[in-house]
Amino acid sequence: MIALFARLFALRPLLSFALLGVPVLALVAIGLATVVALKLLFFVVLPIVLLVWLVKSVFRPHDVSASDNL
């Protein structure tokens, strides 16, 4: 069976590229897109969210009456 596939791919290199090359290229493209998305999330979105949270927590008006009840 393996010899049959080897002979088929040797005789028809375009078919072997279509069967083996396209899925490999698709996996490489998906992997690269995942890496880019994670870098974008980690280096752009996360710092912006942390900065917004920090600004909101620093400039939030503190409720004085809540601390008087202690």
C-alpha positions as CSV (number, residue, x, y, z in Angstrom):
1,M,0.0,0.0,0.0
2,I,2.8,2.4,0.9
3,A,4.7,1.4,-2.2
4,L,1.6,2.1,-4.3
5,F,1.3,5.7,-2.8
6,A,5.1,6.2,-3.4
7,R,4.8,5.2,-7.0
8,L,1.6,7.3,-7.4
9,F,3.4,10.4,-6.0
10,A,6.5,9.8,-8.1
11,L,4.5,9.6,-11.3
12,R,2.2,12.5,-10.5
13,P,4.1,15.2,-8.5
14,L,1.3,17.8,-8.9
15,L,-1.2,15.3,-7.3
16,S,1.2,14.7,-4.5
17,F,1.7,18.4,-3.9
18,A,-2.1,18.8,-4.0
19,L,-2.6,16.1,-1.4
20,L,0.3,16.8,0.9
21,G,1.3,20.4,0.2
22,V,-2.0,22.2,0.7
23,P,-2.8,20.8,4.1
24,V,0.7,21.6,5.3
25,L,0.5,25.1,4.0
26,A,-2.9,25.5,5.6
27,L,-1.5,24.4,8.9
28,V,1.4,26.7,8.6
29,A,-0.9,29.6,7.8
30,I,-3.2,28.8,10.7
31,G,-0.3,28.6,13.0
32,L,1.2,31.9,11.9
33,A,-2.2,33.6,12.2
34,T,-2.6,32.2,15.7
35,V,0.8,33.6,16.7
36,V,0.0,37.0,15.3
37,A,-3.4,37.1,17.1
38,L,-1.8,36.1,20.4
39,K,0.9,38.7,20.1
40,L,-1.7,41.3,19.3
41,L,-3.8,40.3,22.3
42,F,-0.8,40.2,24.6
43,F,1.0,43.3,23.5
44,V,-1.8,45.6,22.4
45,V,-5.2,44.6,23.9
46,L,-4.0,43.6,27.4
47,P,-2.0,46.8,28.1
48,I,-4.9,49.0,27.0
49,V,-7.3,47.1,29.2
50,L,-4.9,47.3,32.2
51,L,-4.4,51.0,31.6
52,V,-8.1,51.7,31.4
53,W,-8.7,49.7,34.6
54,L,-5.9,51.5,36.4
55,V,-7.2,54.9,35.3
56,K,-10.8,54.0,36.4
57,S,-9.6,52.7,39.7
58,V,-7.4,55.7,40.5
59,F,-9.9,58.4,39.4
60,R,-13.0,56.7,40.8
61,P,-14.7,58.8,43.5
62,H,-14.4,57.0,46.8
63,D,-17.6,56.7,48.9
64,V,-16.8,58.3,52.2
65,S,-20.0,57.2,53.9
66,A,-19.2,53.5,53.3
67,S,-15.9,53.8,55.2
68,D,-17.7,55.6,58.1
69,N,-19.9,52.6,58.8
70,L,-16.9,50.5,59.9
